[in-house]
């Protein structure tokens, strides 16, 4: 497996990549970086972990909308929020994440 260096939200990561999969992985990285940057630039979310959770939920929902998502695992949930939705939707996601994590698991 090949190792490639990528940057997401200004942080460098070394990722394993199967031979011939570089372009697909780079496209995935670009999508994740764009989603995380959009959330960060909204100014309402500061913690990298929270930004990552929201970006993952948004991207998973977008995949599910296209019918390409794998069946959800037990206990997994996606929120119908995409990058183009309003800040109020992001706030709703934050409340749901905080409620799911409980007081001990708050990211902020």
C-alpha beads as a LAMMPS data file, in Angstrom:
LAMMPS data file: protein, C-alpha beads

108 atoms
107 bonds

1 atom types
1 bond types

-500.0 500.0 xlo xhi
-500.0 500.0 ylo yhi
-500.0 500.0 zlo zhi

Masses

1 110.0

Atoms # bond

1 1 1 0.000 0.000 0.000
2 1 1 1.290 3.411 -0.966
3 1 1 1.532 6.305 1.544
4 1 1 0.491 9.793 0.454
5 1 1 0.642 13.077 2.311
6 1 1 -2.538 15.168 2.394
7 1 1 -3.639 18.354 4.136
8 1 1 -7.051 18.726 5.754
9 1 1 -7.986 21.967 7.510
10 1 1 -4.344 22.991 7.545
11 1 1 -3.086 19.797 9.175
12 1 1 -0.907 17.270 7.354
13 1 1 -1.785 13.555 7.424
14 1 1 -0.055 10.490 5.992
15 1 1 -2.662 8.142 4.528
16 1 1 -2.410 4.636 3.159
17 1 1 -3.683 4.353 -0.381
18 1 1 -4.009 1.353 -2.671
19 1 1 -2.051 1.525 -5.907
20 1 1 -4.066 3.390 -8.528
21 1 1 -6.375 4.950 -5.948
22 1 1 -4.511 8.221 -5.533
23 1 1 -6.911 10.347 -7.591
24 1 1 -9.960 8.999 -5.782
25 1 1 -8.358 9.520 -2.382
26 1 1 -7.292 13.069 -3.328
27 1 1 -10.877 13.823 -4.407
28 1 1 -12.170 12.482 -1.069
29 1 1 -9.619 14.562 0.831
30 1 1 -10.642 17.675 -1.130
31 1 1 -14.307 17.051 -0.267
32 1 1 -13.568 16.559 3.430
33 1 1 -11.336 19.631 3.527
34 1 1 -13.986 21.745 1.780
35 1 1 -16.727 20.556 4.147
36 1 1 -14.620 21.151 7.257
37 1 1 -13.495 24.577 6.007
38 1 1 -17.107 25.594 5.340
39 1 1 -18.123 24.615 8.873
40 1 1 -15.099 26.330 10.444
41 1 1 -15.610 29.488 8.400
42 1 1 -19.215 29.750 9.590
43 1 1 -17.599 31.002 12.807
44 1 1 -19.898 29.041 15.091
45 1 1 -17.740 25.962 15.610
46 1 1 -14.139 26.090 16.796
47 1 1 -13.200 22.592 18.007
48 1 1 -11.586 20.439 15.304
49 1 1 -13.288 17.318 16.649
50 1 1 -16.721 18.899 16.437
51 1 1 -15.992 20.217 12.941
52 1 1 -14.946 16.696 11.916
53 1 1 -18.138 15.133 13.334
54 1 1 -20.355 17.660 11.566
55 1 1 -18.467 17.242 8.293
56 1 1 -18.767 13.455 8.551
57 1 1 -22.512 13.718 9.155
58 1 1 -22.951 16.096 6.236
59 1 1 -20.938 13.914 3.856
60 1 1 -22.671 10.715 4.988
61 1 1 -26.047 12.319 4.413
62 1 1 -25.024 13.494 0.958
63 1 1 -23.961 9.942 0.090
64 1 1 -27.206 8.520 1.456
65 1 1 -29.156 11.009 -0.659
66 1 1 -27.425 9.629 -3.726
67 1 1 -28.146 6.064 -2.672
68 1 1 -24.448 5.240 -2.431
69 1 1 -24.107 4.901 1.336
70 1 1 -23.618 1.533 2.962
71 1 1 -26.400 0.439 5.302
72 1 1 -26.037 2.259 8.627
73 1 1 -24.418 0.391 11.491
74 1 1 -26.308 -0.223 14.693
75 1 1 -26.503 2.997 16.680
76 1 1 -25.360 5.189 13.779
77 1 1 -27.405 8.173 12.691
78 1 1 -27.083 10.831 10.022
79 1 1 -28.556 14.302 10.117
80 1 1 -30.176 15.733 6.997
81 1 1 -27.874 18.731 6.936
82 1 1 -25.663 19.616 4.020
83 1 1 -22.924 22.191 3.639
84 1 1 -25.300 24.639 1.981
85 1 1 -27.775 24.682 4.866
86 1 1 -28.079 27.555 7.315
87 1 1 -26.189 28.061 10.544
88 1 1 -29.358 27.139 12.428
89 1 1 -29.044 23.600 11.069
90 1 1 -25.446 23.440 12.283
91 1 1 -26.602 24.590 15.712
92 1 1 -29.196 21.819 15.717
93 1 1 -26.520 19.275 14.878
94 1 1 -24.328 20.597 17.672
95 1 1 -27.165 20.214 20.179
96 1 1 -27.809 16.639 19.015
97 1 1 -24.125 15.698 19.188
98 1 1 -23.867 17.189 22.690
99 1 1 -27.026 15.382 23.792
100 1 1 -25.710 12.074 22.431
101 1 1 -22.333 12.509 24.113
102 1 1 -23.734 13.676 27.449
103 1 1 -22.053 16.171 29.772
104 1 1 -18.830 14.149 30.015
105 1 1 -18.376 13.973 26.270
106 1 1 -18.910 17.598 25.256
107 1 1 -16.430 18.593 22.591
108 1 1 -16.379 22.284 23.530

Bonds

1 1 1 2
2 1 2 3
3 1 3 4
4 1 4 5
5 1 5 6
6 1 6 7
7 1 7 8
8 1 8 9
9 1 9 10
10 1 10 11
11 1 11 12
12 1 12 13
13 1 13 14
14 1 14 15
15 1 15 16
16 1 16 17
17 1 17 18
18 1 18 19
19 1 19 20
20 1 20 21
21 1 21 22
22 1 22 23
23 1 23 24
24 1 24 25
25 1 25 26
26 1 26 27
27 1 27 28
28 1 28 29
29 1 29 30
30 1 30 31
31 1 31 32
32 1 32 33
33 1 33 34
34 1 34 35
35 1 35 36
36 1 36 37
37 1 37 38
38 1 38 39
39 1 39 40
40 1 40 41
41 1 41 42
42 1 42 43
43 1 43 44
44 1 44 45
45 1 45 46
46 1 46 47
47 1 47 48
48 1 48 49
49 1 49 50
50 1 50 51
51 1 51 52
52 1 52 53
53 1 53 54
54 1 54 55
55 1 55 56
56 1 56 57
57 1 57 58
58 1 58 59
59 1 59 60
60 1 60 61
61 1 61 62
62 1 62 63
63 1 63 64
64 1 64 65
65 1 65 66
66 1 66 67
67 1 67 68
68 1 68 69
69 1 69 70
70 1 70 71
71 1 71 72
72 1 72 73
73 1 73 74
74 1 74 75
75 1 75 76
76 1 76 77
77 1 77 78
78 1 78 79
79 1 79 80
80 1 80 81
81 1 81 82
82 1 82 83
83 1 83 84
84 1 84 85
85 1 85 86
86 1 86 87
87 1 87 88
88 1 88 89
89 1 89 90
90 1 90 91
91 1 91 92
92 1 92 93
93 1 93 94
94 1 94 95
95 1 95 96
96 1 96 97
97 1 97 98
98 1 98 99
99 1 99 100
100 1 100 101
101 1 101 102
102 1 102 103
103 1 103 104
104 1 104 105
105 1 105 106
106 1 106 107
107 1 107 108
